[in-house]
Amino acid sequence: MGGREVSTRDWQDWQGRRVTVAGLGVSGIPAARVLHGLGAVVTVVNDGDDERARAQAADLEAVGITVRLGDGATLPEGTELIVTTPGWQPDKPLFQAAAAAGVEVWGDVELAWRLRGRDGRKAAPWLAVTGTNGKTTTVRMLASILEAAGLKTAAVGNIGVSLLDAVLGDETYDVLAVELSSYQLHWAPSLRAHSAAVLNLAPDHLDWHGSMEAYAADKGRIYEGNTVACVYNAADPATEDLVREADVEEGCRAIGFTLGTPGPSQLGVVDGILVDRAFVANRQKQAQELAEVSDVTPAAPHNIANALAAAALARAFGVEPRAVRDGLRAFRPDAHRIEYVADVAGVAYVDDSKATNTHATEASLAAYDPIVWIAGGLAKGATFDELVQNSAKRLRGVVLIGADRALIAEALARHAPEVPVVDLDRTDTGAMSAAVREAAALARPGDTVLLAPACASMDMFANYNKRGEAFADAVRSLAAERA
């Protein structure tokens, strides 16, 4: 990969520096407060001017930070640096104005990276993870493994825990497990991780990045400057291509993970055992047992892949095999990620509301057979032909909900015309209860009713969590009726 442009400007002394923070929210507010605490003259610009934004602005203004609401396009006079929240697209007028004025733009991750080790603090190495799907689960698995090894760590970044808090807080860490989105990586030119993984690549957020090529390039930035290992998915050649293109430190190794038998410099699965042929003395002839497939919860194929990626990063950091096993055994996934809800009349009900795109949903569907599939919501520009083609043989039936359900119905008609489809023409929150009942009518003992929507939730629910909760509530009501 071509080298990223990295500033050589001295940003050690922040006193009096004029910094603009683009956006409020979970990353903008901490960034503004940190910069203000360092002595910078901070102005926050924000597109929105609603009640919540005004309350946030009032809190910042009370400590001396200037906030401009409803004006995210104009570059404040004298700005020397912009620190942006991840959601702001690169083509916004503010950034165009910054480029014309020669003003650098950083994200909150870049700011955290620059501030690590400040004031004599120990700068903890970063083990970083990105990918279209599975990032949060993998980072949490990794943190569990590191903790089992007796290391002081935290799962931070896009997982919802501020990197700035981890870097500048009172805790001192041995190593950080860092989830990074493509947005964050776009604005992090000087990041250099100890080791990093790209789990998979599929079209997502293309409206933000502009193209699949740009999206992949931003994901690939996670490998730049890695010192020990670049971990890639052997089943996804695009991830290995990103390793080849990366400019890494001398001696940094490419480490693959696979659900099959691993080759040298890979981790994989043999007879139900997770094994390592990368971090052993003789990787041509030896393999180290790490854990059993049954140690991973849930033991769905894509979750085994997550576990192998987490294990690879931990092993790159020198973690012993026993800690990999113990960490995986201790790990429990977040809610609404292939979460078993109940068994009703011999049918299993599984909540994967977090499957908000086709790539995640295909992985979820691959874990069960046969399936009554509950799907639909906001498609976000997605198409469903490939998903349906690849999963049709597993489908007992389909129940469709949500605003863009017709797109899935059309794909089913083209590629799985024999599969019964119930189209619920409603988008109210009560539709989930009806969907579960329709799914129960289609299912037979031994089947799995799977909520894996392949769509965003905001047409019907506040978020995917609320959608998953509605599904679980409906399943529990059904179970109570049939008890």
Residue pairs with C-beta under 8 A, 6 or more apart in sequence:
1 217
1 220
1 221
1 223
1 224
1 242
1 245
1 246
1 247
2 247
3 224
3 247
4 189
4 190
4 221
4 224
5 189
6 189
6 190
7 104
7 189
7 190
9 104
11 17
11 81
11 114
14 35
14 38
14 39
14 40
15 38
15 39
15 40
16 39
16 40
16 41
17 39
17 40
17 41
17 80
17 81
18 40
18 41
18 43
18 76
18 78
18 79
18 80
18 81
19 35
19 40
19 41
19 42
19 43
19 79
19 80
19 81
19 82
19 83
20 42
20 43
20 44
20 45
20 75
20 76
20 79
20 81
20 82
20 83
20 94
21 28
21 31
21 32
21 35
21 42
21 43
21 44
21 45
21 82
21 83
21 84
21 85
22 28
22 44
22 45
22 46
22 72
22 82
22 83
22 84
22 85
22 88
22 92
22 94
23 44
23 45
23 46
23 47
23 72
23 84
23 85
23 87
23 88
24 44
24 46
24 48
24 53
24 56
24 57
24 67
24 85
25 85
25 87
26 160
26 162
27 85
27 86
27 107
27 108
27 162
28 44
28 46
28 85
28 108
29 56
29 59
29 60
30 108
30 162
30 164
30 165
31 83
31 85
31 108
31 111
31 164
32 42
32 44
32 60
32 65
33 60
33 63
33 65
34 111
34 115
34 164
34 168
35 42
35 83
35 111
36 42
36 63
36 64
36 65
42 65
42 66
43 65
43 66
43 67
43 68
43 76
43 79
44 57
44 60
44 65
44 66
44 67
44 68
45 68
45 71
45 72
45 74
45 76
45 94
46 53
46 57
46 67
46 68
46 69
46 70
46 71
46 72
47 70
47 71
47 72
48 69
48 70
49 69
49 70
53 69
54 69
56 67
57 67
57 69
60 67
61 67
68 74
68 76
72 88
72 92
72 94
73 92
73 93
73 94
73 97
74 93
74 94
74 97
75 82
75 94
75 97
75 98
75 101
75 103
79 98
79 101
79 103
80 103
81 103
81 104
81 105
81 106
82 94
82 95
82 98
82 103
82 104
82 105
82 106
83 105
83 106
83 107
83 108
83 110
83 111
84 95
84 105
84 106
84 107
84 108
84 187
85 107
85 108
86 107
86 108
86 158
86 181
86 183
86 184
86 187
87 183
88 94
88 95
89 208
90 186
90 208
91 210
95 105
98 104
98 105
105 187
106 114
106 187
106 188
106 189
107 183
107 184
107 186
107 187
107 188
108 162
108 163
108 164
108 184
109 157
109 163
109 180
109 184
109 185
109 187
109 188
109 191
110 187
110 188
110 189
110 190
110 191
111 164
112 163
112 164
112 166
112 167
113 126
113 188
113 190
113 191
113 192
114 190
115 164
115 167
115 168
116 123
116 124
116 167
117 123
118 167
118 168
121 167
121 168
121 172
122 172
122 173
124 166
124 172
124 173
124 174
124 175
124 176
125 175
125 176
125 193
125 194
125 317
126 175
126 176
126 178
126 191
126 193
126 194
127 142
127 146
127 175
127 176
127 177
127 178
127 193
127 194
127 195
127 196
127 313
127 314
127 316
127 317
128 157
128 178
128 179
128 180
128 191
128 193
128 195
128 196
128 197
128 222
129 135
129 138
129 139
129 142
129 177
129 178
129 179
129 180
129 196
129 197
129 199
129 222
129 309
129 310
129 313
130 179
130 180
130 181
130 182
130 185
130 196
130 197
130 198
130 199
130 219
130 222
131 138
131 197
131 198
131 199
131 200
131 201
131 219
131 233
131 239
132 199
132 200
132 201
132 202
132 204
132 357
132 359
132 360
133 199
133 200
133 202
133 302
133 357
133 359
133 360
133 363
134 199
134 200
134 302
134 303
134 305
134 306
134 309
134 360
135 158
135 159
135 179
135 180
135 181
135 199
136 158
136 159
136 179
136 334
136 337
137 303
137 306
137 333
137 334
137 337
138 179
138 197
138 199
138 306
138 307
138 309
138 310
139 155
139 157
139 159
139 177
139 178
139 179
139 310
140 155
140 159
140 177
140 331
140 333
140 334
141 306
141 307
141 310
141 327
141 328
141 331
142 155
142 177
142 310
142 313
142 314
143 153
143 154
143 155
143 177
144 327
144 328
144 330
144 331
145 310
145 311
145 314
145 319
145 323
145 324
145 326
145 327
145 328
146 153
146 174
146 175
146 177
146 314
146 317
146 319
146 323
146 327
147 153
147 327
147 330
148 322
148 323
148 324
148 326
148 327
148 330
149 314
149 319
149 320
149 323
149 327
150 323
151 174
151 175
151 319
152 171
152 172
152 173
152 174
152 175
153 173
153 174
153 175
153 176
153 177
154 161
154 166
154 171
154 173
154 176
154 177
155 161
155 177
155 179
156 162
156 163
156 165
156 166
156 176
156 177
156 178
156 179
157 163
157 178
157 179
157 180
157 184
158 179
158 180
158 181
158 184
159 179
163 176
163 178
166 173
166 176
175 194
175 317
177 313
178 193
180 188
180 222
182 204
182 205
182 208
182 209
182 215
182 218
182 219
183 205
183 208
183 218
185 191
185 218
185 219
185 221
185 222
186 209
186 218
186 221
188 221
189 221
191 221
191 222
191 224
191 225
192 224
192 225
192 226
192 227
193 222
193 225
193 226
193 227
194 226
194 227
194 228
194 316
194 317
195 226
195 227
195 228
195 229
195 230
195 231
195 313
195 316
195 317
196 222
196 223
196 226
196 229
196 230
196 231
196 313
197 222
197 230
197 231
197 232
197 309
197 312
197 313
198 219
198 220
198 222
198 223
198 231
198 232
198 233
198 239
198 242
199 233
199 239
199 305
199 306
199 309
200 233
200 236
200 239
200 359
201 215
201 216
201 219
201 236
201 238
201 239
201 242
202 357
202 358
202 359
203 212
203 215
203 359
203 382
204 215
204 357
204 359
205 215
206 212
206 215
206 381
207 381
209 215
209 218
216 238
216 242
219 242
220 242
220 245
220 246
223 230
223 242
223 243
223 246
223 248
224 246
224 247
224 248
225 247
225 248
225 249
226 246
226 248
226 249
226 252
227 248
227 249
227 251
227 252
228 251
228 252
228 253
228 316
228 317
229 252
229 253
229 254
229 255
229 312
229 313
229 316
230 243
230 246
230 248
230 252
230 253
230 254
230 255
231 255
231 256
231 257
231 309
231 312
231 313
231 316
232 239
232 240
232 242
232 243
232 254
232 255
232 256
232 257
233 239
233 240
233 256
233 257
233 258
233 305
233 309
234 240
234 256
234 257
234 258
234 266
234 268
235 258
235 259
235 305
240 254
240 256
243 254
244 254
253 265
253 278
254 265
255 265
255 266
255 267
255 278
255 312
255 316
256 262
256 263
256 265
256 266
256 267
257 266
257 267
257 268
257 305
257 308
257 309
257 311
257 312
258 266
258 267
258 268
258 269
258 308
259 268
259 269
259 301
259 304
259 305
259 308
260 268
260 269
261 268
261 269
261 270
262 268
262 269
262 270
262 275
262 276
262 277
262 278
262 287
263 277
264 277
264 278
264 283
264 284
265 277
265 278
265 283
266 277
266 278
267 274
267 275
267 276
267 277
267 278
267 290
267 308
267 311
267 312
267 315
268 274
268 275
268 277
268 308
269 275
269 293
269 304
269 308
270 287
272 292
272 293
272 294
273 289
273 290
273 291
273 292
273 293
274 289
274 290
274 291
274 292
274 293
274 295
274 296
274 304
274 307
274 308
274 311
274 324
274 328
275 287
275 288
275 289
275 290
276 287
276 288
276 290
276 311
276 312
276 315
276 321
277 283
277 286
277 287
277 288
278 312
278 315
279 288
279 315
279 316
280 286
280 287
280 288
288 321
289 321
290 311
290 315
290 321
290 324
290 325
291 307
291 311
291 324
291 325
291 328
291 329
292 325
293 299
293 304
295 325
295 328
295 329
296 303
296 304
296 307
296 328
296 331
297 303
297 331
297 332
297 333
298 333
298 338
298 340
298 367
300 338
300 363
300 364
300 366
300 367
301 363
301 366
301 367
302 363
302 364
302 366
302 367
303 333
303 338
303 367
307 328
310 327
310 328
311 324
311 328
314 323
314 324
314 327
315 324
333 339
334 354
335 351
335 465
335 468
336 351
336 352
336 353
336 354
336 464
336 465
336 467
336 468
337 352
337 354
338 350
338 351
338 352
338 364
338 367
339 350
339 351
339 352
339 468
339 472
340 348
340 349
340 350
340 351
341 349
341 350
341 351
341 471
341 472
341 475
341 476
342 348
342 349
342 475
342 476
342 479
343 349
344 440
344 475
344 478
344 479
344 482
345 440
345 445
345 482
346 444
346 445
346 446
347 372
347 440
347 443
347 444
347 445
347 446
347 447
347 448
347 449
348 368
348 447
348 448
348 449
349 436
349 448
349 449
349 471
349 475
350 368
350 448
350 449
350 450
350 451
351 451
351 468
351 471
351 472
352 360
352 361
352 364
352 450
352 451
352 452
353 451
353 453
353 457
353 464
353 465
353 467
353 468
353 471
354 360
354 464
354 468
355 361
355 363
355 364
355 452
355 453
355 454
356 377
356 453
356 454
356 455
356 456
356 457
356 464
357 380
357 382
357 454
357 455
358 382
358 383
358 384
358 386
358 387
358 454
360 452
360 454
361 375
361 387
361 452
361 453
361 454
362 387
362 390
362 391
364 450
364 452
365 371
365 373
365 387
365 391
365 394
365 450
365 452
366 391
366 394
368 394
368 448
368 450
369 393
369 394
369 448
370 394
370 395
370 396
370 444
370 446
370 447
370 448
371 391
371 394
371 395
371 396
371 447
371 448
371 449
371 450
372 395
372 396
372 397
372 398
372 399
372 439
372 442
372 443
372 447
372 448
372 449
372 450
373 391
373 395
373 397
373 398
373 399
373 450
373 452
374 398
374 399
374 400
374 401
374 435
374 436
374 439
374 449
374 450
374 451
374 452
374 453
374 471
375 398
375 399
375 400
375 401
375 405
375 408
375 452
375 453
375 454
375 455
376 400
376 401
376 402
376 403
376 404
376 405
376 408
376 453
376 454
376 455
377 401
377 402
377 403
377 404
377 453
377 454
377 455
377 456
377 457
377 458
377 459
377 460
377 467
378 402
378 403
378 404
378 455
378 456
378 457
378 458
378 459
379 404
379 407
379 454
379 455
379 456
380 455
380 456
382 407
382 454
382 455
383 407
383 411
384 407
384 408
384 410
384 411
384 454
385 411
385 414
385 415
387 411
387 454
388 408
388 411
388 412
388 414
388 415
388 416
389 415
392 415
392 416
392 419
395 416
395 419
396 419
396 420
396 442
396 443
396 444
396 447
397 419
397 420
397 421
397 422
397 439
397 442
397 443
398 408
398 412
398 419
398 420
398 421
398 422
399 421
399 422
399 424
399 435
399 438
399 439
399 442
400 408
400 409
400 421
400 422
400 423
400 424
401 424
401 426
401 427
401 431
401 432
401 435
401 453
401 460
402 427
402 453
402 455
402 459
402 460
403 427
403 459
403 460
404 455
404 459
405 423
405 424
406 423
408 454
409 421
409 423
412 419
412 421
420 442
422 435
422 438
422 442
424 431
424 434
424 435
424 438
426 434
427 459
427 460
428 460
429 460
429 461
429 470
431 460
432 460
432 467
432 470
432 471
432 474
433 470
433 473
433 474
433 477
435 471
435 474
436 449
436 471
436 474
436 475
436 478
437 474
437 478
439 449
440 449
440 478
443 449
449 475
451 467
451 468
451 471
453 464
453 467
456 464
457 463
457 464
457 466
457 467
460 467
461 467
461 470
